[in-house]
Amino acid sequence: MKILALSDEELMEFWDYYVPGRLKPYDLILSCGDLKAAYLTFVVTLARAPVMYVHGNHDTGYVVTKPEGCDCIDGKIVEYRGLRILGLGGCLWYRPGDHQYTEEEMEKRIRRLKWEIAKYGGVDIIVTHAPPRGVGDSEDPAHQGFECFLDLIDTYRPKYLLHGHVHMNYGMHIRRELEYHGTKVINCCGKFVLDIPDGQIGNWKKPILAERIKYFLQK
């Protein structure tokens, strides 16, 4: 399965300078937030794949105009062709505005999903806007990550966590790919292409260890 992950920057190759067939190779398109609704609507119209998105902290306009033809997975877990995908949009609160959460609020969002995640037997990909704390984030208040995402990774051991929010041009310290306890944490600002052999997906879809389910459900 070839996945195109988008975030934060509208790329001319997928919009103004689009060439017919450019989106054809992708089986799934994921948006990690802060993209214009018109951009996602254009992408899903030209692609032969579904577009799923979470909210970025600048996606306040979605209240009036949502990305047409796209599926919001913010605060949900969905399954697509064997992949279990969890969406958690928004960033750490730093000023009044929508799609911003305190650490405690994001923890509550995750707790509300625990039974649903357990029903699916875990999660393969987590799609967020903000990164985990200390893994691809920055020190300024607007771009710090969530501590609770670290606990989420430790509990479910997803293969990937895809995020945006921290632009690649914010500094030399910004890295596209990192790893935390076996999970690849990928900054999808602009775009990132994830190519997963279909044979791997079936091997991932196994119930997570009973003790880890019990640990998380008791929290």
Secondary structure, 3 states (H helix, E strand, C coil): CEEEEEECCCCHHHCCCCCCCCCCCCCEEEECCCCCHHHHHHHHHHCCCCEEECCCCCHHHHHCCCCCCCEECECEEEEECCEEEEEECCEECCCCCCCEECHHHHHHHHHHCHHHHHHHCCCCEEEECCCECCCCCCCCHHHCCEHHHHHHHHHHCCCEEEECCCCHHHCCCCCCEEEECCEEEEECCEEEEEECCHHHHHHHCCCCCHHHHHHHHCC
